Amino acid sequence: MPSPARIGLIGPDRTQPCGIADYTARLASALARKSDLVFAPFRGALIDSRLDDCRGILVQYERSLLAEPGFHGGDKFLAALSRRHPGRVFVVPHEVYDQDPFAFPFAALRAGFPPFLWLKRLRYRWLHRGYAAEKRLQALGYRAHRVIPLSGPGMEILRAQVSGKVLDPIPLASFAPPETEAMPAPPLRETLFPQSPKAVLGIFGFLAPGVDYASVLDLLAGLEAGVCLLILGGSRDPVEAPEGSRGRAENRLAAAIAARGLQGRVHVTGYLPESGLSAFFRLCDAFLCPMRFKSNSSSLLNLIHLEKPILASDLPLTRYLKAQGAPLELYADQAQLRMGVAAALSGTAPALSNLYPWDFDAVANAYLRMMGAGPG
């Protein structure tokens, strides 16, 4: 008989270099203060007997985290978990998809000589096979008792595809301000950008095809040379380049930077652990979130307490977050982005209050109520 006070949490452990690992660790701490928590990393969760005694099991899920050699794929993992714990598995997908988020290469598919069109299409489908697999899994309802979206737009997509299993959204918690650290040494900016930049724009998050780096690089090329771009993140390519060399995403970005003559004005940090973010955040005068598509964004919610301008592409998710109280300025095209950056760097951007209400204790309480294990 499952214990009414024991809750299971499955997700990536802190050794995995991803934002969901940091998020899950904080959520685990909040749940442990309020319940008898059992945390199980993905690997080993299917045979962890401690989960047999849990009233409910939350799975902080992203398919790419399960794509390890010799390990279950996402669909097989969730199906096996649900068979072992019938009626008690609650999947919390950190991304859900509606229209093909990689639709932007279609114009490129039509370009060039017609005889090679079939080859371009074949390459396109191969590059984005992970997206197709995720769509199939989503249509199966994530093989769970219940599915919990993390945003209003995510809920709408899931309700259209997973009838009868979707609960009301529990938005992502926002990360508290970084702990106070010694201010970075004055030469840090000059170490990253030898030309002593006048201003630094920041983009936070993994290098991904869903981020519109091209529009930001075009913007940067039109700004004075003293404005630089700091990308706080690294590659999530499933097949990385040998140690000491760049991965595929870095190579693509480097080629785009070189094509615009921006060498020396753009710096990519590589993956930064949570403990090392604060000094780099302080280097940026404003942040850009140039997303082509998104249903959830923990990366963005790392920025809202920094009291710096945040310009985000106008999407259903960013409109939802702004309505929830996140201090965002939204742009719909290159002209609006250019005006927003000019206002941010000149100090004339409007001051926005951060009213986003979700902290980790509130999220933990909401999950516990949903499973009948917390305050009413």
C-alpha positions as CSV (number, residue, x, y, z in Angstrom):
1,M,0.0,0.0,0.0
2,P,1.6,3.3,-1.0
3,S,2.3,5.8,1.8
4,P,0.1,8.9,1.6
5,A,3.1,11.0,2.6
6,R,5.8,9.6,0.3
7,I,6.3,11.2,-3.1
8,G,8.6,10.1,-5.9
9,L,10.6,12.5,-8.2
10,I,12.4,11.3,-11.3
11,G,14.6,13.5,-13.4
12,P,18.2,14.1,-14.3
13,D,20.8,14.2,-11.5
14,R,23.1,17.2,-10.9
15,T,25.9,15.5,-12.9
16,Q,24.1,16.1,-16.2
17,P,25.0,19.4,-17.8
18,C,21.5,20.8,-18.4
19,G,19.1,23.3,-16.9
20,I,16.5,20.7,-16.0
21,A,19.0,19.1,-13.7
22,D,19.5,22.4,-11.8
23,Y,15.7,22.9,-11.8
24,T,15.0,19.4,-10.6
25,A,17.5,19.7,-7.8
26,R,15.8,22.9,-6.5
27,L,12.4,21.3,-6.8
28,A,13.6,18.2,-4.9
29,S,14.8,20.4,-2.0
30,A,11.4,22.1,-1.8
31,L,9.5,18.8,-2.0
32,A,11.8,17.3,0.7
33,R,10.8,20.0,3.1
34,K,7.1,19.2,2.7
35,S,7.0,15.4,2.1
36,D,8.8,12.1,2.5
37,L,10.6,12.5,-0.9
38,V,12.2,9.7,-2.9
39,F,14.4,11.1,-5.7
40,A,15.5,8.7,-8.4
41,P,17.6,9.7,-11.5
42,F,16.4,8.4,-14.9
43,R,18.9,5.6,-14.9
44,G,17.9,3.1,-12.3
45,A,14.4,4.5,-11.8
46,L,12.7,1.4,-13.4
47,I,14.2,-0.9,-10.7
48,D,14.1,1.4,-7.7
49,S,11.9,-0.4,-5.2
50,R,11.6,2.8,-3.1
51,L,9.2,4.2,-5.7
52,D,6.8,1.2,-5.1
53,D,5.7,2.9,-1.8
54,C,5.0,6.4,-3.3
55,R,1.6,7.9,-3.5
56,G,2.5,9.7,-6.7
57,I,5.6,9.9,-9.0
58,L,6.5,13.1,-10.8
59,V,8.7,12.7,-13.9
60,Q,10.5,15.9,-14.9
61,Y,10.8,14.8,-18.5
62,E,12.8,15.8,-21.6
63,R,13.3,13.1,-24.2
64,S,16.9,14.1,-25.1
65,L,18.0,13.3,-21.5
66,L,17.1,9.7,-22.1
67,A,19.0,9.3,-25.4
68,E,21.9,7.4,-23.9
69,P,23.5,4.3,-25.4
70,G,22.0,1.2,-23.9
71,F,19.2,3.1,-22.2
72,H,15.5,3.0,-22.8
73,G,14.2,5.6,-25.2
74,G,11.6,8.1,-23.9
75,D,8.5,6.1,-24.9
76,K,9.8,2.8,-23.7
77,F,10.9,4.3,-20.4
78,L,7.6,6.0,-19.6
79,A,5.6,2.9,-20.7
80,A,7.6,0.6,-18.4
81,L,7.4,3.1,-15.6
82,S,3.6,3.3,-15.9
83,R,3.2,-0.5,-16.0
84,R,5.2,-0.8,-12.8
85,H,3.3,2.0,-11.0
86,P,-0.2,2.1,-12.6
87,G,-2.2,5.2,-11.9
88,R,0.6,7.0,-10.1
89,V,2.8,8.5,-12.8
90,F,2.6,12.2,-13.5
91,V,4.7,13.3,-16.4
92,V,5.8,17.0,-16.5
93,P,7.2,17.6,-20.0
94,H,9.6,20.5,-20.2
95,E,8.8,21.0,-23.8
96,V,5.8,20.2,-26.0
97,Y,5.5,20.7,-29.7
98,D,2.7,21.8,-32.0
99,Q,3.8,22.9,-35.4
100,D,7.1,21.7,-36.6
101,P,9.6,24.1,-34.8
102,F,12.2,23.5,-37.5
103,A,9.9,24.7,-40.3
104,F,12.3,27.6,-41.0
105,P,14.6,25.6,-43.2
106,F,11.8,24.8,-45.7
107,A,12.7,27.9,-47.8
108,A,16.3,26.5,-48.0
109,L,14.9,23.2,-49.0
110,R,13.3,24.7,-52.1
111,A,16.4,26.6,-53.0
112,G,19.1,25.3,-55.3
113,F,19.0,22.9,-58.2
114,P,15.9,20.7,-58.3
115,P,17.8,17.4,-58.8
116,F,19.2,17.8,-55.3
117,L,15.9,18.6,-53.6
118,W,15.3,15.0,-52.5
119,L,18.7,15.0,-50.9
120,K,18.0,18.2,-49.0
121,R,14.8,16.8,-47.7
122,L,16.4,13.5,-46.6
123,R,19.1,15.5,-44.8
124,Y,16.5,17.7,-43.1
125,R,14.5,14.7,-41.8
126,W,17.6,13.1,-40.5
127,L,18.8,16.2,-38.7
128,H,15.4,16.6,-37.0
129,R,14.5,13.0,-36.3
130,G,14.5,13.7,-32.6
131,Y,11.7,16.2,-33.0
132,A,9.6,13.6,-34.9
133,A,10.2,11.0,-32.2
134,E,9.1,13.5,-29.5
135,K,5.9,14.3,-31.5
136,R,5.1,10.6,-31.7
137,L,5.6,10.2,-27.9
138,Q,3.5,13.3,-27.2
139,A,0.6,11.8,-29.2
140,L,0.8,8.7,-27.1
141,G,0.1,10.8,-24.0
142,Y,3.6,10.3,-22.6
143,R,2.4,6.8,-21.4
144,A,1.3,8.3,-18.1
145,H,-1.6,8.5,-15.6
146,R,-1.6,12.3,-16.0
147,V,0.3,15.0,-17.9
148,I,1.1,18.3,-16.3
149,P,1.9,21.3,-18.6
150,L,4.1,24.1,-17.5
151,S,2.4,26.9,-19.4
152,G,-0.9,27.9,-20.9
153,P,0.4,27.5,-24.5
154,G,1.8,24.0,-23.5
155,M,-1.6,23.1,-22.0
156,E,-3.4,24.0,-25.2
157,I,-1.1,21.9,-27.4
158,L,-1.3,18.9,-25.0
159,R,-5.1,19.0,-24.7
160,A,-5.4,19.0,-28.5
161,Q,-3.2,15.9,-28.7
162,V,-3.6,14.0,-25.4
163,S,-7.3,14.0,-24.6
164,G,-8.4,13.3,-21.1
165,K,-5.0,13.2,-19.4
166,V,-4.0,16.9,-19.2
167,L,-4.3,18.7,-15.9
168,D,-4.1,22.5,-15.3
169,P,-0.6,24.0,-15.8
170,I,1.8,24.4,-12.9
171,P,4.2,27.1,-14.2
172,L,7.9,26.8,-13.8
173,A,9.4,28.4,-10.7
174,S,11.7,31.3,-11.4
175,F,15.2,31.1,-10.1
176,A,15.9,33.4,-7.2
177,P,18.6,36.1,-7.6
178,P,22.1,34.5,-7.6
179,E,23.9,34.5,-4.3
180,T,26.1,37.5,-3.8
181,E,29.6,36.9,-5.1
182,A,32.7,39.0,-5.3
183,M,32.3,41.4,-8.3
184,P,34.2,40.2,-11.3
185,A,37.6,41.7,-11.8
186,P,37.5,44.8,-14.1
187,P,39.6,43.0,-16.8
188,L,36.9,40.2,-17.2
189,R,35.1,42.1,-20.0
190,E,38.4,42.8,-21.7
191,T,39.4,39.2,-21.4
192,L,36.3,38.1,-23.3
193,F,36.3,41.0,-25.6
194,P,39.7,42.5,-26.2
195,Q,38.3,45.8,-27.7
196,S,37.0,46.9,-24.3
197,P,33.3,46.9,-25.2
198,K,30.9,49.8,-24.6
199,A,28.0,47.4,-24.0
200,V,27.3,43.7,-23.9
201,L,24.1,42.0,-25.0
202,G,23.5,38.5,-23.5
203,I,21.7,35.3,-24.7
204,F,21.4,32.6,-22.1
205,G,20.8,29.0,-23.0
206,F,22.0,26.0,-25.0
207,L,22.9,26.5,-28.6
208,A,19.8,25.2,-30.4
209,P,18.2,25.4,-33.8
210,G,15.1,27.0,-32.3
211,V,17.1,30.1,-31.4
212,D,17.2,32.8,-34.1
213,Y,20.9,33.7,-33.8
214,A,20.9,35.0,-37.4
215,S,18.6,38.0,-36.6
216,V,20.8,38.9,-33.6
217,L,24.0,38.7,-35.6
218,D,22.5,40.9,-38.3
219,L,21.5,43.4,-35.6
220,L,25.0,43.3,-34.1
221,A,26.6,43.9,-37.5
222,G,24.5,47.1,-37.8
223,L,25.5,48.5,-34.3
224,E,28.7,50.3,-33.5
225,A,31.8,48.1,-32.9
226,G,31.7,48.8,-29.2
227,V,28.6,46.6,-28.7
228,C,29.4,42.9,-28.2
229,L,27.3,39.7,-27.8
230,L,27.9,37.2,-25.0
231,I,26.2,33.8,-25.4
232,L,26.0,32.1,-22.0
233,G,25.7,28.4,-23.0
234,G,27.1,25.7,-25.2
235,S,26.1,22.9,-27.5
236,R,23.6,20.2,-26.9
237,D,24.5,18.3,-30.0
238,P,23.9,14.5,-29.4
239,V,27.2,13.7,-31.0
240,E,29.9,16.1,-29.7
241,A,33.2,16.8,-31.4
242,P,36.4,15.4,-29.8
243,E,37.5,17.0,-26.6
244,G,39.2,20.3,-27.2
245,S,37.4,21.0,-30.5
246,R,34.1,22.6,-31.2
247,G,30.8,20.7,-31.7
248,R,28.6,21.1,-34.7
249,A,26.4,23.9,-33.3
250,E,29.5,25.9,-32.4
251,N,30.9,25.4,-35.9
252,R,27.7,26.6,-37.5
253,L,27.6,29.6,-35.3
254,A,31.2,30.4,-35.9
255,A,30.6,30.4,-39.7
256,A,27.7,32.8,-39.3
257,I,29.8,35.1,-37.1
258,A,32.7,35.1,-39.7
259,A,30.3,35.7,-42.6
260,R,29.3,39.0,-41.0
261,G,32.8,40.0,-39.9
262,L,31.9,39.8,-36.2
263,Q,35.0,37.9,-35.0
264,G,36.0,39.3,-31.6
265,R,32.6,40.8,-30.9
266,V,30.8,37.5,-30.1
267,H,31.9,35.1,-27.3
268,V,30.4,31.7,-26.5
269,T,31.1,30.6,-23.0
270,G,30.2,26.9,-23.3
271,Y,28.1,25.2,-20.6
272,L,28.1,27.1,-17.3
273,P,27.1,25.4,-14.1
274,E,24.5,27.2,-12.0
275,S,27.2,28.2,-9.5
276,G,29.2,30.0,-12.1
277,L,26.4,32.1,-13.7
278,S,26.3,35.1,-11.5
279,A,29.5,36.9,-12.6
280,F,28.6,36.3,-16.3
281,F,25.1,37.6,-15.8
282,R,26.5,40.8,-14.4
283,L,28.6,41.4,-17.5
284,C,25.5,41.9,-19.6
285,D,23.7,45.2,-20.0
286,A,20.6,43.6,-21.5
287,F,19.4,40.1,-22.5
288,L,17.9,38.8,-25.7
289,C,15.6,35.8,-26.0
290,P,15.3,35.3,-29.8
291,M,13.3,32.1,-29.7
292,R,11.6,30.8,-32.9
293,F,9.3,28.6,-30.9
294,K,8.9,27.6,-27.2
295,S,6.3,26.1,-24.9
296,N,8.4,26.5,-21.7
297,S,11.5,28.4,-20.8
298,S,13.4,27.9,-17.6
299,S,16.4,29.7,-19.3
300,L,14.3,32.9,-19.5
301,L,13.1,32.5,-15.9
302,N,16.8,32.7,-14.7
303,L,16.9,36.3,-15.9
304,I,13.8,38.0,-14.5
305,H,15.3,38.8,-11.1
306,L,18.4,40.5,-12.5
307,E,16.7,43.9,-13.0
308,K,18.1,44.3,-16.5
309,P,16.1,44.7,-19.8
310,I,14.9,41.5,-21.4
311,L,13.8,41.5,-25.0
312,A,12.0,38.4,-26.1
313,S,10.5,37.4,-29.4
314,D,6.7,37.7,-29.4
315,L,5.4,34.1,-29.0
316,P,2.4,32.6,-27.2
317,L,4.8,31.6,-24.4
318,T,6.3,35.0,-23.9
319,R,2.9,36.7,-24.0
320,Y,1.8,34.2,-21.4
321,L,4.8,34.9,-19.2
322,K,4.4,38.6,-19.5
323,A,0.7,38.3,-18.5
324,Q,1.9,36.2,-15.5
325,G,4.1,39.2,-14.4
326,A,7.5,38.5,-16.0
327,P,9.3,41.8,-16.9
328,L,9.6,41.3,-20.6
329,E,9.6,43.6,-23.6
330,L,8.4,41.7,-26.7
331,Y,9.4,42.2,-30.3
332,A,7.7,40.9,-33.5
333,D,10.3,41.8,-36.1
334,Q,13.8,43.1,-36.7
335,A,12.8,46.7,-36.5
336,Q,11.2,46.3,-33.1
337,L,14.3,44.4,-31.9
338,R,16.5,47.2,-33.1
339,M,14.5,49.8,-31.3
340,G,14.3,47.8,-28.1
341,V,18.0,47.3,-28.0
342,A,18.7,51.0,-28.7
343,A,16.4,51.9,-25.8
344,A,17.9,49.3,-23.5
345,L,21.5,50.4,-24.2
346,S,20.6,54.2,-23.9
347,G,18.8,53.7,-20.6
348,T,15.5,54.9,-22.0
349,A,13.8,51.5,-21.9
350,P,10.7,51.5,-19.5
351,A,11.4,50.0,-16.1
352,L,9.3,46.9,-15.6
353,S,8.3,45.4,-12.3
354,N,8.9,41.7,-11.8
355,L,5.5,40.3,-10.6
356,Y,6.0,36.7,-11.7
357,P,4.7,34.8,-8.6
358,W,6.0,31.2,-8.9
359,D,8.7,30.1,-6.5
360,F,9.8,26.6,-5.7
361,D,7.8,26.3,-2.5
362,A,4.7,27.3,-4.3
363,V,5.4,24.8,-7.1
364,A,6.0,22.0,-4.6
365,N,2.8,22.8,-2.8
366,A,0.9,22.7,-6.1
367,Y,2.3,19.3,-7.1
368,L,1.5,17.9,-3.6
369,R,-2.1,19.2,-3.8
370,M,-2.5,17.6,-7.2
371,M,-1.5,14.2,-5.9
372,G,-3.6,14.6,-2.7
373,A,-0.5,14.7,-0.5
374,G,-0.3,18.3,0.4
375,P,-2.2,21.2,2.0
376,G,-5.8,21.6,0.6
